[in-house]
Amino acid sequence: MFFQNIIISFQVHLMFLFLRSNISLYSVVSLRPLPTDYVPSVVMLPGTCQTQDVELSEETIEQSDEMIEYDSPEQLNEQLVTLSLLPESRWKNLLNLDVIKKKNKPKEPPKVPKSAPFFIPTVPGLVPRYAAPEQNNDPQQSKVVNLGILAQKSDFCLKLEEGLVNNKYEAALNLLKELGPSGIETELRSLSPECGGSVEVMQSFLKMIGTMLDTKRDFELAQAYLALFLKLHLKMLPSEPKLVEEMTKLSSQVEENWVHLQSLFNQSICVLNYIKSALL
């Protein structure tokens, strides 16, 4: 920028301007040619604070030239709603998994081979004899297999059981974050007693969601996980007093958080509409 005999310049990464003037306009300056082997000297730029002459090593200069990486904290403020920053594919379609699986279902059923191998049970001996199938005539024995007895508890269920004791659910939440939509549905479905879980484990899961709402962290995950949990176990929840109590607490927490967010949204929309329409 030129203002008559004064030049104003600025440099990158500096927060002030340089005001320059030509000395030859005010006094006599003798101009002498520079020698061919002349090497210009490095001069520190002027500043507003007092500095001491300190010799900097080459390692310090190289480190200062590199860009300083800023590590953002997981949560800026406890009063702010913080998202998990996970891809939307991990949580957005949890309620529509049945529709997605139905669309991805093959149109034609798998074909049975024409000549399938089969084996007839025989009794060991010199003369081969066919073994007759054993018949159980006990009418009291049920033919329905209880999968809850045979199923093994997953790591997620074990972490939820630990959370009931120490009231810490970070490990269980981290396990869910690493899973895909189908894995999350499988883990939440296995919480019921029919699939190897228990009422205590389901209660621990609801407490985990309540902790996420209290700390206002992973807000969208808490909403998605809770919605899928209600979809899978809605018929069972009213029959268990412990679960009804936890659901009552969660209902008040969710309503309180959404009322607070809605007021902030309305305030922001009001300010934006005023800025757009005001004649400033």
C-alpha positions in Angstrom: 0.0 0.0 0.0 1.4 3.4 -1.0 0.5 6.7 0.7 2.7 9.3 -1.1 6.2 8.8 0.4 5.3 6.1 3.0 5.0 2.3 2.5 2.9 0.1 4.7 3.6 -3.7 4.5 2.7 -6.8 6.5 4.1 -10.3 6.7 2.5 -13.7 7.2 2.1 -15.0 10.8 2.7 -11.5 12.3 -0.1 -9.4 14.0 1.2 -5.9 13.2 2.1 -3.7 10.2 5.4 -2.2 9.1 5.7 1.5 8.3 8.6 2.3 5.9 9.9 5.6 4.6 12.6 6.5 2.1 15.6 8.1 3.8 16.8 9.7 0.6 13.8 12.0 0.6 14.9 13.7 3.8 18.8 13.6 3.7 21.7 12.9 1.4 22.5 9.2 1.1 25.6 8.0 -0.6 24.9 4.9 -2.7 27.9 2.6 -3.1 27.9 -0.6 -5.2 28.0 -3.8 -3.2 30.8 -6.3 -3.8 30.1 -9.5 -5.6 30.8 -11.7 -2.5 28.5 -9.6 -0.3 26.3 -11.7 2.0 23.4 -9.9 3.7 23.1 -10.2 7.5 20.0 -11.4 9.3 18.4 -8.7 11.4 15.6 -9.3 13.9 12.4 -7.5 13.2 11.4 -4.7 15.6 9.0 -5.5 18.4 7.1 -3.8 21.2 8.7 -5.6 24.1 12.2 -5.6 25.4 14.2 -8.6 24.2 17.6 -10.0 25.2 20.2 -11.2 22.8 20.0 -15.0 23.0 21.7 -17.3 20.6 19.3 -19.9 19.3 20.5 -23.3 18.3 19.6 -24.9 14.9 17.3 -27.5 16.6 15.3 -24.7 18.2 14.9 -22.9 14.9 13.8 -26.0 13.1 11.2 -26.8 15.8 9.8 -23.3 15.6 9.4 -23.6 11.9 7.2 -26.6 12.2 3.4 -26.2 12.7 2.2 -26.7 16.2 -0.5 -29.4 16.4 -3.4 -28.6 18.6 -5.0 -31.5 20.5 -8.6 -30.7 21.0 -10.0 -32.0 24.4 -12.8 -34.5 24.4 -15.2 -32.0 25.9 -14.7 -28.2 26.0 -17.2 -27.6 28.8 -19.4 -29.7 30.9 -22.4 -27.6 30.0 -22.0 -28.2 26.3 -23.5 -31.1 24.4 -20.6 -33.0 22.9 -20.9 -35.4 19.9 -18.9 -38.5 19.4 -17.7 -37.7 15.8 -18.3 -41.3 14.8 -19.5 -41.8 11.2 -23.3 -41.6 10.7 -23.3 -45.2 9.4 -22.4 -46.4 12.9 -25.6 -45.1 14.6 -28.0 -43.3 12.2 -29.6 -46.5 10.7 -29.9 -48.6 13.9 -33.7 -48.4 13.9 -33.9 -49.4 10.2 -31.7 -52.4 10.3 -34.7 -54.8 9.6 -35.6 -52.8 6.5 -32.1 -52.8 5.3 -31.7 -56.5 5.8 -35.0 -57.1 4.0 -33.8 -55.1 1.0 -30.5 -56.9 1.0 -32.1 -60.3 1.2 -31.4 -62.4 -1.9 -34.4 -62.7 -4.3 -33.9 -66.4 -4.9 -33.4 -68.9 -2.1 -30.3 -71.0 -2.1 -30.6 -74.1 -4.3 -30.3 -77.5 -2.8 -27.8 -79.8 -4.6 -29.5 -82.6 -6.6 -27.6 -85.5 -5.0 -26.9 -84.6 -1.4 -24.7 -87.1 0.6 -26.3 -88.7 3.6 -25.2 -91.1 6.3 -27.2 -93.9 7.9 -26.2 -94.7 11.5 -25.0 -98.3 12.0 -24.1 -100.4 15.0 -20.4 -101.5 15.1 -19.8 -105.2 14.7 -18.9 -107.9 12.2 -22.3 -107.8 10.6 -23.4 -104.2 9.8 -26.8 -103.4 11.3 -28.8 -100.2 11.1 -29.2 -98.3 14.4 -32.8 -97.5 15.2 -33.5 -93.9 16.4 -34.0 -93.6 20.1 -37.5 -92.7 21.1 -38.1 -90.6 24.2 -41.6 -91.2 25.6 -41.2 -88.7 28.5 -44.1 -86.2 28.0 -42.7 -83.8 30.7 -39.4 -83.1 28.8 -39.7 -80.0 26.7 -38.4 -79.9 23.2 -37.8 -76.2 23.3 -34.1 -75.3 23.8 -33.5 -72.4 26.1 -30.8 -70.4 24.4 -30.3 -68.3 27.6 -28.7 -71.3 29.3 -26.4 -72.2 26.4 -25.3 -68.7 25.4 -22.1 -67.3 26.8 -21.8 -63.7 28.1 -20.1 -61.3 25.8 -17.4 -58.8 26.9 -20.1 -56.1 26.7 -22.3 -57.9 29.2 -19.3 -58.5 31.5 -18.4 -54.8 31.4 -22.0 -53.8 32.2 -21.9 -56.2 35.2 -18.7 -54.5 36.4 -20.4 -51.1 35.9 -23.1 -52.0 38.5 -20.3 -52.4 41.1 -17.9 -49.5 40.3 -20.4 -47.2 38.4 -18.0 -46.8 35.5 -19.2 -47.4 32.0 -16.4 -46.1 29.8 -15.1 -49.6 28.9 -18.6 -50.8 27.9 -19.2 -47.7 25.8 -15.9 -48.1 24.0 -16.8 -51.6 23.1 -20.0 -50.4 21.5 -18.2 -47.7 19.6 -16.0 -50.3 17.9 -18.9 -52.3 16.6 -21.0 -51.9 13.5 -24.8 -51.6 13.3 -25.4 -55.3 13.2 -23.0 -56.0 16.1 -24.6 -53.3 18.2 -28.1 -54.9 17.6 -26.7 -58.3 18.5 -25.2 -57.0 21.8 -28.4 -55.2 22.8 -30.6 -58.1 21.9 -28.4 -60.4 24.0 -29.1 -58.3 27.2 -32.5 -60.0 27.7 -32.7 -63.1 29.9 -34.0 -65.1 27.0 -30.7 -64.6 25.1 -28.2 -65.1 27.9 -28.5 -61.7 29.7 -30.4 -60.7 32.9 -32.5 -57.9 34.3 -29.5 -56.6 36.2 -27.5 -56.3 32.9 -30.4 -54.4 31.3 -30.6 -52.1 34.3 -26.9 -51.5 34.0 -27.3 -50.5 30.3 -30.0 -48.0 31.2 -27.6 -46.5 33.9 -24.9 -46.2 31.2 -27.3 -44.2 29.0 -28.1 -42.0 32.0 -24.4 -41.4 32.7 -24.0 -40.3 29.1 -26.9 -37.9 29.3 -25.6 -36.4 32.6 -22.1 -35.8 31.3 -23.6 -34.6 27.9 -21.0 -36.6 26.0 -21.6 -38.8 23.0 -25.1 -37.3 22.8 -26.2 -38.8 19.5 -25.0 -42.2 20.5 -27.0 -42.2 23.7 -30.2 -41.3 21.7 -29.6 -44.0 19.1 -28.7 -46.7 21.6 -31.7 -46.0 23.8 -34.1 -46.0 20.8 -32.8 -49.4 19.6 -33.0 -50.8 23.2 -36.6 -49.7 23.5 -37.5 -51.2 20.1 -36.0 -54.6 21.1 -37.2 -54.9 24.7 -40.3 -52.7 24.8 -42.7 -55.6 25.7 -40.5 -56.8 28.5 -39.8 -53.5 30.3 -43.2 -52.9 31.9 -43.0 -56.3 33.7 -39.8 -55.4 35.6 -40.1 -52.8 38.4 -36.3 -52.1 38.4 -36.4 -51.3 34.7 -39.5 -49.2 35.0 -37.7 -47.1 37.7 -34.6 -46.6 35.5 -36.8 -45.7 32.5 -38.6 -43.0 34.5 -35.3 -41.4 35.4 -34.2 -41.5 31.8 -37.4 -40.0 30.6 -36.9 -36.9 32.8 -33.3 -36.6 31.8 -34.0 -36.8 28.0 -36.9 -34.3 28.4 -34.7 -31.9 30.4 -31.8 -32.0 27.8 -34.1 -31.5 24.9 -35.9 -28.5 26.5 -32.5 -26.9 27.1 -31.4 -27.6 23.5 -34.6 -26.3 22.1 -34.3 -23.0 24.0 -30.8 -22.6 22.6 -32.0 -23.4 19.1 -34.8 -20.9 19.3 -32.4 -18.2 20.6 -30.0 -18.8 17.8 -32.7 -18.7 15.1 -34.1 -15.5 16.6 -30.7 -13.8 16.4 -30.1 -15.0 12.9 -33.5 -13.8 11.7 -32.9 -10.4 13.3 -29.5 -10.0 11.6 -31.0 -11.0 8.2 -33.9 -8.5 8.5 -32.4 -5.6 10.5 -31.2 -2.5 8.6 -27.8 -2.0 10.1 
